Amino acid sequence: MLKTKKSEAELLELYRLRKNDQKKLRTKKTTTKKRAPEKASDLLNQFFKDEPEALRKMQESRAIQSWARYVGKEAAKVSKAIRISEGELLVYVSDPLWLHQLMLLKNQILNCYKRDFYHLKLRQLYFKRVDAV
């Protein structure tokens, strides 16, 4: 009989500990569910915060990849942003008519880039005629 009471006490203690663990687990689940996932760009910025050169290169890469968004699908088929260096964006264009059209829109395109990528301090947009992009 004595052994049974001890066993009951142990079982009650184990049950109480199990309930506490379940409660902690539930609390942990609800806090993790409420938190939204972080953006990859924010994580990269945090990771490279002490490396301004790496951050600048990532921003340049984003700006180059955004070319089609600024000029549209048709113009992007015959043109390609190549690089940004010292505040200048170089774009290759394979069609002379599109080259002329893009030159006419140069200031508008540059202003869009300046608005969205102000930290790159873009000053100039250069177009170069090539055979294929």
C-alpha positions in Angstrom: 0.0 0.0 0.0 2.8 2.4 0.9 4.4 1.7 -2.4 1.2 2.5 -4.2 0.9 5.9 -2.6 4.5 6.7 -3.5 3.8 5.6 -7.0 0.7 7.7 -7.1 2.6 10.7 -5.9 5.3 10.1 -8.6 2.7 9.7 -11.2 0.9 13.0 -10.2 4.3 14.8 -10.3 5.1 13.4 -13.7 1.6 14.3 -14.9 2.0 17.9 -13.6 5.4 18.2 -15.3 3.9 16.9 -18.6 1.1 19.4 -18.4 3.6 22.2 -17.9 5.7 21.1 -20.9 2.5 21.0 -23.0 1.6 24.5 -21.9 5.1 25.8 -22.7 5.0 24.1 -26.1 1.6 25.7 -26.9 2.9 29.1 -25.8 5.9 28.7 -28.1 3.7 27.7 -31.0 1.4 30.7 -30.7 4.3 33.1 -30.5 6.0 31.7 -33.5 2.8 31.7 -35.5 2.2 35.3 -34.8 5.6 36.4 -36.1 5.7 37.0 -39.8 8.6 35.6 -41.8 11.4 38.1 -42.4 12.2 39.3 -45.9 15.4 37.9 -47.5 16.5 41.4 -48.3 16.2 42.4 -44.7 18.2 39.3 -43.6 20.9 40.1 -46.1 21.1 43.7 -45.0 21.5 42.6 -41.4 24.1 40.1 -42.3 26.2 42.5 -44.4 25.6 45.7 -42.3 29.3 46.0 -41.5 30.2 45.5 -45.2 29.1 48.6 -47.1 30.8 47.3 -50.3 28.7 44.1 -50.3 25.5 46.1 -49.6 26.3 48.4 -52.6 27.0 45.4 -54.9 23.6 43.9 -53.9 21.8 47.1 -54.6 23.6 47.4 -58.0 22.5 43.9 -58.8 18.9 44.7 -57.8 19.0 47.8 -60.0 20.3 45.9 -63.0 17.6 43.2 -62.6 14.9 45.9 -62.4 15.7 47.1 -66.0 12.7 45.3 -67.5 10.3 46.8 -65.0 11.3 50.3 -65.9 11.4 50.0 -69.7 8.7 47.3 -70.3 8.8 43.8 -71.8 9.3 44.9 -75.5 12.2 47.2 -74.8 13.7 44.6 -72.4 13.8 42.1 -75.2 16.3 44.2 -77.2 18.1 45.8 -74.3 20.0 44.7 -71.2 21.4 46.7 -68.3 25.0 45.5 -67.9 26.6 47.3 -65.0 26.7 50.2 -62.7 29.9 51.9 -61.9 30.7 55.3 -60.4 27.1 56.4 -60.8 26.7 55.4 -64.4 24.4 52.7 -65.7 25.5 51.0 -68.9 22.8 49.4 -71.1 23.4 47.3 -74.3 20.8 47.7 -77.0 20.6 45.5 -80.1 18.0 47.4 -82.1 18.8 51.0 -83.5 15.2 52.1 -83.3 14.9 51.0 -79.7 18.2 52.7 -79.0 16.8 56.0 -80.3 13.6 55.5 -78.3 15.4 54.7 -75.1 17.6 57.7 -75.6 14.5 59.9 -75.8 13.2 58.3 -72.6 16.6 58.5 -70.9 15.7 61.2 -68.3 12.5 59.5 -67.3 14.2 56.1 -66.9 17.1 57.7 -64.9 14.6 59.5 -62.6 12.8 56.2 -61.9 16.2 54.7 -61.0 17.1 57.7 -58.8 13.8 57.4 -57.0 14.0 53.7 -56.3 17.7 53.3 -55.9 18.7 56.7 -54.5 21.6 55.2 -52.4 23.4 54.3 -55.7 23.6 58.0 -56.6 23.1 57.4 -60.4 24.0 60.4 -62.4 24.1 59.1 -66.0 22.6 56.4 -68.2 24.7 55.2 -71.2 23.4 53.2 -74.1 25.7 51.1 -76.4 24.7 49.5 -79.7 25.6 45.8 -79.8 24.7 43.0 -82.3 22.7 40.9 -79.7 21.8 41.1 -76.1 
